[in-house]
Amino acid sequence: MKITDNYLRTFIGVDEQSEIPIFQRRYEWKEENVLTLLDDIVLVANNNEDGACHFIGSIMYKSSGLEDGVEKRTIIDGQQRLTTISILLLALEDYLNQINPKNVGGIKRITKYQYNSVNRDSCFCLKLKHNGPDLMAYSNLMKDRSSIDSAPDNPCVQNYSLILSELKKRKIDPMIYVNGIERLRIVDILIEKSDDAEAIFETVNTTGLDLTNAEIIKNFILMTIPASRQTNLYTTYWYPMESHFCGAKGSKDFDAFFKYYLRTVTGKEVDENKFYLDFKEYVKNSQGKCDLETIVSDELYSYYEDYLNIRSVNKYERSDKIKRELYFIGLSKNDIVLPVLLKVAHIIKLSEKKYKNAKLDKEEKKSIFIKNKENGEKILSSIDSYLTRRTLCGYESKTLGKVWQKMLEHIFDPLSFEEFKKFYDETAPSEQQMPGNDKVIDSAKTVNVYGKKKWLNCVLSRIENHFEDDCLPEYHGSWTIEHIMPQTIYSNETVDNMEISNSEKDKLRWENDLGGDFQRIHDKYLHTMGNLSLLGYRNNSAIQNFVFLVKKDTVNLGRITNAGYSNSSLKITSSLSKYSKWGEKEIIERSKWLGDAVIAIWPYYK
């Protein structure tokens, strides 16, 4: 490693092309970072002391030798600063052309730090070359500014527009900024052939908060495989995952996925802060079984697809029981079971792939696939029942993490539902077992289930579809949860003092329906299953506090026709038409009816 104290102008002033490799993180400097740099540059430019300079950090790179007279460099660290300086120089060039196009010397002084002394059509023309997600936006910005319209949300484009706007607003001579840029100093770190570039990158980027674990893992993967195969692996597998989890703004969701993936494939807990070390250890232990590229293409990406199903990102195919179960279980947001779900889905997918690709023993592999699918469906259905019943009963499942993690050792190919059930029955304490039918019926009468609205909407939606004889369960996110006895009720005394007509007052007299004990009934049953239903429209605010008979028999609600419960197209709601009043007795009766539906849809495993 060769370390030199250097001026930035010296580093970029020669014919060189600094390439940001595909494994580096995307450009993401924020407005505050850019404005601080502009202020620092002006400050150092106006400093009249001899040797005045401003240190902006280190630039670490490998040299790849000369090509067409241009020194090729691969940037290991410092790409954020280099990109911002390049964008600033471009904005200065454009601004100077706007205010003083005759200043040819000034424009040449700027462009010598942007372009090499080769033909402008040459691929070696630009001193900075991006790869990955910022490639097109940066290249088009440098070429003809076309990405201003084609990629306005890209950080390169956003910061160019920000800088150009600041230059116009501040009205400072552009050459003052150039003077300041020429006074910027860096630590110039050249990685030599004998150095371990990947280890150095890791050391530099894990001492601060710059990189997520997923980004360090990406660097490890792409720096490990030959350069000729980096682009294909990145664009085919890594970039789709990165785009989904991170987008243009950046996110920690990619790290979350990686933790679940590693817990699944290793069967162990991982270091919350440095789990990239667990990934490297896993790769090392996999040598001789499969190579790193296969781990990414056949395993990691497969787990990613299943993770999307669990996280309810992909719309499931209603005829695919496995995907449907993953989708519904994902809505419960009980992440402790994620590694088990991922492993079951992966084993089924792997056995299907072996069967479809088999040239020998095809029938045997088909038999294994069918067995895995049948047992997988049973396992996932049992997990769905387990989580739904425990949530309905008001039990927390967070304490079960160690049990579910240990269960990974008992999920193997071929899948066995009996092994799964036996392990859980023998391992989980009695208070953490699946609630029985009597407990479900009792909880439907007493437990507040309204706190988990998305889960509740899904449960009520699946109960609604259960009433359709030949309808597969489906979740309708557009249906809304309805309180039959509303969240706000008034005593008759309060209603009498309202300045509304007597007919309107009568619509609010819930005390008449509930009796003198109305407050106790409201407090006890408001958010229980028996008092909740679904509406096929979103806004019922005009009648939501009205008494039961008004809500049941309402015909029109603004533009909504057949708005009352009796006229609802949803059986879970139209079933209310049989009641002539709504009180404690009716709520308990309906709770039993819905509890029976829960028992039928989410059976106790046998």
Protein Blocks (a to p, Z undefined) as FASTA:
>chain_A
ZZddddfklmmmpccdddddfkbccdfbdfklmmmmmmmmmmmmmpmbghiacdebjcdd
ddebjeehiacdddfbhjlmmmmmmmmmmmmmmmmmmmommlmmlmmmmmmmmbccbdfk
bmklpmbdcehjllmmmmmmmmnommmmmmmmbmklmmmmmmmmmmmmnopafklmmmmm
mmpccddddddfkbcfklmmmmmmmmmmmbcfklmmmmmmmmmpcfklmmmmmmmmmmmm
mmmmnmmnopaklmmmmmmmmmmmnopacdfklmmlmmmmmmmmmgojacfklmmmmmmm
mmmmmmmmmnomaccdfklmklmmmmmmmmnopaklmmmmmmmmmmmmmmmmmmmmpmgh
klmmmmmmmmmmmmmmmmmmmmmmmmmmmmmnopafklmmmmmmmmmmmgccdddfklmm
mmmmmmmcfklmccdfklmmmmmmmpccklmmmlmmmmmmmmmmmmpmklccdddfkbcc
ddfbacbdcdfklmmmpccdfklmmmmmmmlmnommlmmmmmmmmmgmklgccdfbfblk
lmmmpcfklmmmombgcjaghkbfklpcbfklmmmmmpcbdcfklmmmmmmmmmmmmmmm
mccdZZ
